[in-house]
């Protein structure tokens, strides 16, 4: 079982097809593609977000507090088999700084841990036990179940001069609040237009000047966008519309 920790700022932008193509033309001068994204390829990311019965975690998150946290299970294949590797993650945002801690296990081990707290067999290293204990505390405070499925296709790039600087472009962001499991195929509603891209600038310091200049020239503006938050608000909107229609019956 492995662990990875990330700490950075994430700034989001929604690009039209034309803006994406124009920006993409200059990326090769400053960025290297992720090894999985050479020759214009993308890779899939498949997530299950956990929350309480009353959706406490996402309701707190969309209020934009100084501190917020999410629990999710991530896979890079779909559908995911019981012995396939997945990442159980705690994602926290504190004053705009994103911190992500995750442990690696099989899908079957992740299901057993979430369901009854059973640790994976390979948890001998101290730091791995620390992250699992952090998850224990969070899950004791928030008894959770699988509430939201979100998948997307991603193109990722790393800075040539600074590989901690990262750009990602997500498309076909798909969500559903039924069949919430990684062993199901990817399907559901689109959260952004089919031709659009959600760009995330992931930095530990300041944004490079060349990128700031390109964003200004292409009129690409920062937005506030949460995939899980958007999916949840869409669901609430549908429920409100349904109640409104039923009130007239």
Sine and cosine of phi, psi and omega as CSV:
sin_phi,cos_phi,sin_psi,cos_psi,sin_omega,cos_omega
0.00,0.00,0.72,-0.70,-0.06,-1.00
-0.92,-0.40,0.26,-0.97,0.03,-1.00
-0.69,-0.72,0.57,-0.82,0.10,-0.99
-0.67,-0.74,0.58,-0.81,0.01,-1.00
-0.79,-0.61,0.70,-0.71,-0.01,-1.00
-0.77,-0.63,0.62,-0.78,0.10,-0.99
-0.61,-0.79,0.84,-0.54,-0.10,-1.00
-0.19,-0.98,0.14,-0.99,0.18,-0.98
-0.99,-0.13,0.59,-0.81,0.03,-1.00
-0.82,-0.58,0.85,-0.53,-0.01,-1.00
-0.89,-0.45,0.75,-0.67,-0.16,-0.99
-0.92,-0.40,0.54,-0.84,0.00,-1.00
-0.61,-0.79,0.61,-0.80,0.07,-1.00
-0.96,-0.28,0.86,-0.51,-0.10,-0.99
-0.94,-0.34,0.66,-0.75,0.18,-0.98
-0.96,0.26,0.18,-0.98,0.03,-1.00
-0.86,0.51,-0.64,0.76,-0.02,-1.00
-0.92,0.38,-0.68,0.74,0.03,-1.00
-0.90,0.43,-0.64,0.77,0.01,-1.00
-0.89,0.45,-0.72,0.69,-0.02,-1.00
-0.89,0.45,-0.65,0.76,-0.01,-1.00
-0.91,0.41,-0.68,0.73,0.01,-1.00
-0.93,0.36,-0.59,0.81,-0.04,-1.00
-0.89,0.46,-0.47,0.88,-0.03,-1.00
-0.91,0.41,-0.45,0.89,-0.05,-1.00
-0.98,-0.20,-0.14,0.99,-0.08,-1.00
-0.89,0.47,-0.61,0.79,-0.08,-1.00
-0.88,0.47,-0.35,0.94,0.02,-1.00
-0.97,0.25,-0.43,0.90,-0.13,-0.99
-0.84,-0.54,-0.29,0.96,-0.14,-0.99
-0.78,-0.62,0.50,-0.87,0.16,-0.99
-0.96,-0.29,0.65,-0.76,0.04,-1.00
-0.95,0.32,0.51,-0.86,0.17,-0.99
-0.83,0.56,0.56,-0.83,0.01,-1.00
-0.81,0.59,-0.45,0.89,0.02,-1.00
-1.00,0.07,-0.02,1.00,-0.12,-0.99
-0.84,-0.54,0.42,0.91,0.05,-1.00
-0.95,0.31,0.45,-0.89,0.02,-1.00
0.84,0.54,0.57,0.82,0.09,-1.00
0.98,0.22,0.18,0.98,-0.02,-1.00
-0.97,0.25,0.37,-0.93,0.11,-0.99
-0.83,-0.56,0.22,-0.97,0.12,-0.99
-0.77,-0.64,0.42,-0.91,-0.04,-1.00
-1.00,0.01,0.57,-0.82,0.10,-1.00
-0.79,-0.61,0.77,-0.63,-0.12,-0.99
-0.79,-0.62,0.81,-0.58,-0.15,-0.99
-0.77,-0.63,0.58,-0.81,0.25,-0.97
-0.87,-0.48,0.82,-0.57,0.06,-1.00
-0.99,-0.15,0.69,-0.72,0.01,-1.00
-0.98,-0.21,0.58,-0.81,0.02,-1.00
-0.42,-0.91,0.14,-0.99,0.02,-1.00
-0.98,0.21,0.13,-0.99,0.04,-1.00
-0.84,0.54,-0.60,0.80,-0.03,-1.00
-1.00,-0.07,0.20,0.98,0.03,-1.00
0.85,0.52,0.65,0.76,-0.07,-1.00
-0.88,0.48,-0.65,0.76,-0.08,-1.00
-0.91,0.41,-0.73,0.69,-0.03,-1.00
-0.96,0.27,-0.52,0.85,0.05,-1.00
-0.91,0.42,-0.64,0.76,0.07,-1.00
-0.92,0.40,-0.64,0.77,-0.07,-1.00
-0.89,0.46,-0.70,0.72,-0.08,-1.00
-0.96,0.29,-0.15,0.99,0.11,-0.99
-0.99,0.14,-0.04,1.00,0.05,-1.00
0.84,0.54,0.81,0.58,0.06,-1.00
-0.96,0.28,0.20,-0.98,0.05,-1.00
-0.90,0.43,-0.56,0.83,0.00,-1.00
-0.81,-0.59,0.74,-0.67,0.09,-1.00
-0.51,-0.86,0.34,-0.94,-0.07,-1.00
-0.55,-0.84,0.45,-0.89,0.02,-1.00
-0.67,-0.75,0.43,-0.90,0.10,-0.99
-0.86,-0.51,0.79,-0.61,0.01,-1.00
-0.57,-0.82,0.38,-0.93,0.08,-1.00
-0.90,-0.43,0.78,-0.62,-0.12,-0.99
-0.84,-0.54,0.64,-0.77,0.08,-1.00
-0.73,-0.69,0.37,-0.93,0.05,-1.00
-0.91,-0.42,0.36,0.93,0.10,-1.00
-0.58,-0.82,0.47,-0.88,-0.02,-1.00
-0.55,-0.83,0.73,-0.68,-0.17,0.99
-0.94,0.34,0.41,-0.91,-0.02,-1.00
-1.00,-0.04,0.74,-0.67,0.04,-1.00
-1.00,0.08,0.28,-0.96,-0.07,-1.00
-0.87,0.49,-0.46,0.89,-0.01,-1.00
-0.99,-0.17,0.06,1.00,0.01,-1.00
-0.97,0.24,0.47,-0.88,-0.04,-1.00
-0.98,0.22,0.71,-0.70,0.07,-1.00
-0.71,-0.70,0.20,-0.98,-0.03,-1.00
-0.84,-0.55,0.88,-0.48,0.09,-1.00
-1.00,-0.07,0.85,-0.53,-0.21,-0.98
-0.83,-0.55,0.58,-0.82,0.27,-0.96
-0.95,-0.32,0.87,-0.50,0.03,-1.00
-0.91,-0.41,0.86,-0.51,-0.01,-1.00
-0.88,-0.48,0.53,-0.85,0.10,-1.00
-0.78,-0.63,0.87,-0.49,-0.06,-1.00
-0.83,-0.56,0.94,-0.34,0.00,-1.00
0.83,0.55,0.59,0.80,0.03,-1.00
1.00,0.00,-0.16,0.99,0.02,-1.00
-0.99,-0.11,0.81,-0.59,-0.02,-1.00
-1.00,-0.07,0.76,-0.65,0.07,-1.00
-0.82,-0.57,0.80,-0.60,-0.01,-1.00
-0.81,-0.59,0.80,-0.60,0.05,-1.00
-0.84,-0.55,0.70,-0.71,-0.06,-1.00
-0.54,-0.84,0.46,-0.89,0.10,-1.00
-0.86,-0.50,0.47,-0.88,-0.02,-1.00
-0.96,-0.27,0.70,-0.71,0.03,-1.00
-0.38,-0.92,0.00,-1.00,0.07,-1.00
-0.99,0.11,0.29,-0.96,0.02,-1.00
-0.87,0.49,-0.65,0.76,0.01,-1.00
-0.89,0.45,-0.67,0.75,0.02,-1.00
-0.91,0.42,-0.63,0.77,0.02,-1.00
-0.90,0.44,-0.68,0.73,0.02,-1.00
-0.88,0.48,-0.67,0.75,-0.01,-1.00
-0.93,0.36,-0.60,0.80,0.02,-1.00
-0.92,0.40,-0.73,0.69,0.00,-1.00
-0.90,0.44,-0.63,0.77,-0.09,-1.00
-0.96,0.28,-0.69,0.72,-0.10,-0.99
-0.68,-0.74,0.16,0.99,0.08,-1.00
0.98,0.18,0.20,0.98,-0.01,-1.00
-0.96,0.30,0.83,-0.55,0.01,-1.00
-0.95,0.30,0.53,-0.85,0.16,-0.99
-0.88,0.47,0.39,-0.92,-0.04,-1.00
-0.88,0.47,-0.62,0.78,-0.07,-1.00
-1.00,-0.05,0.99,0.17,0.01,-1.00
-0.73,-0.68,0.49,0.87,-0.13,-0.99
-0.96,0.30,-0.48,0.88,-0.07,-1.00
-0.95,0.30,0.60,-0.80,-0.08,-1.00
-0.84,0.55,-0.76,0.65,-0.08,-1.00
-0.92,0.40,-0.52,0.86,0.04,-1.00
-0.93,0.38,-0.65,0.76,0.05,-1.00
-0.91,0.42,-0.57,0.82,0.01,-1.00
-0.88,0.47,-0.70,0.71,0.00,-1.00
-0.92,0.39,-0.65,0.76,0.05,-1.00
-0.89,0.46,-0.62,0.79,0.05,-1.00
-0.92,0.39,-0.58,0.81,0.08,-1.00
-0.89,0.45,-0.66,0.75,0.08,-1.00
-0.90,0.43,-0.64,0.77,0.03,-1.00
-0.82,0.57,-0.73,0.68,-0.04,-1.00
-0.90,0.44,-0.69,0.72,-0.02,-1.00
-0.90,0.43,-0.67,0.74,-0.02,-1.00
-0.95,0.30,-0.45,0.89,0.09,-1.00
-0.94,0.35,-0.57,0.82,0.02,-1.00
-0.97,0.23,-0.57,0.82,-0.03,-1.00
-0.80,-0.61,1.00,-0.01,0.11,-0.99
-0.88,0.47,0.87,-0.50,-0.19,-0.98
-0.85,-0.52,0.26,-0.97,0.13,-0.99
-0.60,-0.80,0.23,-0.97,0.00,-1.00
-0.93,0.36,0.86,-0.51,-0.10,-1.00
-0.87,-0.49,-0.42,0.91,-0.13,-0.99
-0.55,-0.83,0.76,-0.65,0.11,-0.99
-0.97,-0.26,0.73,-0.68,0.07,-1.00
-0.62,-0.79,0.75,-0.66,0.06,-1.00
-0.73,-0.69,0.32,-0.95,0.04,-1.00
-0.24,-0.97,0.25,-0.97,0.09,-1.00
-0.98,-0.22,0.70,-0.71,-0.12,-0.99
-0.80,-0.60,0.68,-0.73,0.25,-0.97
-0.93,-0.36,0.76,-0.66,-0.10,-0.99
-0.79,-0.62,0.55,-0.83,-0.02,-1.00
-0.67,-0.74,0.49,-0.87,0.05,-1.00
-0.85,-0.53,0.58,-0.81,0.00,-1.00
-0.89,0.45,0.68,-0.74,0.03,-1.00
-0.92,0.39,-0.60,0.80,-0.02,-1.00
-1.00,-0.03,-0.30,0.96,-0.04,-1.00
-0.51,-0.86,0.98,-0.19,-0.08,-1.00
-0.97,0.23,-0.02,1.00,0.15,-0.99
-0.99,0.15,-0.26,0.97,0.08,-1.00
-1.00,0.08,0.80,-0.60,-0.12,-0.99
-0.70,-0.72,0.62,-0.79,0.13,-0.99
-0.86,-0.51,0.71,-0.70,0.10,-0.99
-0.78,-0.62,0.53,-0.85,0.03,-1.00
-0.79,-0.61,0.89,-0.46,-0.03,-1.00
-0.95,-0.31,0.68,-0.73,0.07,-1.00
-0.73,-0.69,0.19,-0.98,-0.01,-1.00
0.76,0.65,0.75,0.66,0.01,-1.00
-0.96,0.28,0.92,-0.39,-0.19,-0.98
-0.89,-0.46,0.70,-0.72,-0.07,-1.00
-0.68,-0.73,0.50,-0.87,0.15,-0.99
-0.41,-0.91,0.45,-0.89,0.02,-1.00
-0.90,-0.44,0.44,0.90,0.11,-0.99
-0.66,-0.75,0.32,-0.95,-0.10,-0.99
0.74,0.67,0.73,0.69,-0.08,-1.00
-0.99,0.14,1.00,0.05,-0.02,-1.00
-0.33,-0.94,0.52,-0.86,0.00,-1.00
-0.98,0.18,-0.24,0.97,0.03,-1.00
-1.00,0.06,0.15,0.99,0.11,-0.99
-0.98,-0.21,0.40,-0.92,0.06,-1.00
-0.91,0.43,0.31,-0.95,0.03,-1.00
-0.99,0.11,0.88,-0.48,0.08,-1.00
-0.30,-0.95,0.27,-0.96,0.00,-1.00
0.55,-0.84,-0.37,-0.93,-0.01,-1.00
-1.00,-0.03,0.52,-0.85,0.06,-1.00
-0.99,0.12,0.69,-0.72,-0.02,-1.00
-1.00,-0.04,-0.33,0.94,0.09,-1.00
-0.73,-0.68,0.30,-0.95,0.01,-1.00
-0.81,0.58,0.51,-0.86,-0.11,-0.99
-0.85,0.53,-0.57,0.82,-0.05,-1.00
-1.00,-0.04,-0.08,1.00,-0.06,-1.00
-0.99,0.14,0.26,-0.96,0.10,-1.00
-0.76,-0.65,0.69,-0.72,0.17,-0.99
-1.00,-0.08,0.92,-0.39,0.01,-1.00
-0.99,-0.12,0.71,-0.71,0.11,-0.99
-0.86,-0.50,0.80,-0.60,0.10,-0.99
-0.99,-0.12,0.90,-0.44,-0.07,-1.00
-0.93,-0.36,0.93,-0.37,-0.13,-0.99
-0.69,-0.73,0.51,-0.86,0.11,-0.99
-0.99,-0.16,-0.24,0.97,-0.01,-1.00
-0.78,-0.63,-0.77,-0.64,-0.03,-1.00
-0.99,-0.17,0.34,-0.94,0.02,-1.00
-0.95,0.31,0.69,-0.72,0.03,-1.00
-0.86,0.50,0.58,-0.82,-0.05,-1.00
-0.89,0.46,-0.60,0.80,-0.02,-1.00
-0.88,0.48,-0.60,0.80,0.00,-1.00
-0.95,0.30,-0.67,0.74,0.05,-1.00
-0.86,0.52,-0.65,0.76,0.02,-1.00
-0.90,0.43,-0.67,0.74,0.00,-1.00
-0.91,0.42,-0.66,0.75,0.02,-1.00
-0.89,0.46,-0.65,0.76,0.03,-1.00
-0.91,0.40,-0.69,0.72,-0.03,-1.00
-0.91,0.43,-0.58,0.81,-0.04,-1.00
-1.00,-0.05,0.05,1.00,0.00,-1.00
0.83,0.56,0.74,0.67,0.06,-1.00
-0.98,-0.19,0.87,-0.50,-0.14,-0.99
-0.90,-0.43,0.53,-0.85,0.01,-1.00
-0.89,0.45,0.61,-0.79,0.07,-1.00
-0.76,-0.65,0.28,-0.96,0.16,-0.99
-0.98,-0.22,0.90,-0.44,-0.09,-1.00
-0.53,-0.85,0.82,-0.57,0.12,-0.99
-0.87,-0.49,0.80,-0.61,0.01,-1.00
-0.87,0.48,-0.77,0.63,0.00,-1.00
-0.91,0.42,-0.68,0.73,0.01,-1.00
-0.88,0.48,-0.68,0.74,0.02,-1.00
-0.90,0.44,-0.70,0.71,0.02,-1.00
-0.88,0.47,-0.66,0.75,0.00,-1.00
-0.91,0.41,-0.71,0.71,0.00,-1.00
-0.91,0.42,-0.58,0.82,0.07,-1.00
-0.88,0.47,-0.65,0.76,0.01,-1.00
-0.92,0.40,-0.68,0.73,0.03,-1.00
-0.88,0.47,-0.64,0.76,0.02,-1.00
-0.89,0.46,-0.66,0.75,0.03,-1.00
-0.90,0.44,-0.66,0.75,0.01,-1.00
-0.90,0.43,-0.63,0.78,0.03,-1.00
-0.91,0.40,-0.65,0.76,0.04,-1.00
-0.90,0.43,-0.63,0.78,0.02,-1.00
-0.91,0.43,-0.69,0.73,0.03,-1.00
-0.90,0.44,-0.61,0.79,0.01,-1.00
-0.90,0.44,-0.68,0.74,0.03,-1.00
-0.91,0.42,-0.64,0.77,-0.02,-1.00
-0.92,0.38,-0.48,0.88,0.00,-1.00
-0.93,0.38,-0.34,0.94,0.00,-1.00
-1.00,-0.05,-0.12,0.99,-0.05,-1.00
-0.98,0.20,0.00,0.00,0.00,0.00
